[in-house]
Amino acid sequence: MKTVDPRMPTDPVPRPYVARTFVERAWAEVVDHLWPWKRGVGAPHRLLRAAGIGLAVAVTLAWVLAALGELRAGAVIGWWFGWSVYEVLVRLRAKRYVKDGPWWRDNYRAASVMDMVCYVFFKNLLIGAALFLALRSMGWLVI
């Protein structure tokens, strides 16, 4: 595989969504970051698809239980880690690209396995930290 731009580690990829206005672009960015699946690219087996739905429900339930004070922070972190591993596997099949350069630009490139691992785990670390801080500030999370 020959790289087009020698400054980029992998080949560029066209923008994954079409957005005309700022609001459309912002919404497309949010969906792209939070929703790992892509229409038309399913799991190779129905069992994996069912496991993914079950894992998504379990992670959501873990956050709700943490908010109610019924689940310790370590358990939530464990569930969040499990979700991150699953998300890496899904994104490698469905959305194999990462943003390259400043966040306000539309530069995307093909993602290697390590690119995807770093992207998903850092993104989920930020989301998890924001959720922990929000629950803690509301007094719902007891650590």
Secondary structure, DSSP 8 states (H G I E B T S, - for coil): ---SSTTSSS-EE--SS---SHHHHHHHHHHHHH---BTTB--SSHHHHHHHHHHHHHHHHHHHHHHTT-S-HHHHHHHHHHHHHHHHHHHHHH--EEE-S-TTS--EEE--HHHHHHHHHHHHHHHHHHHHHHHHHTT----
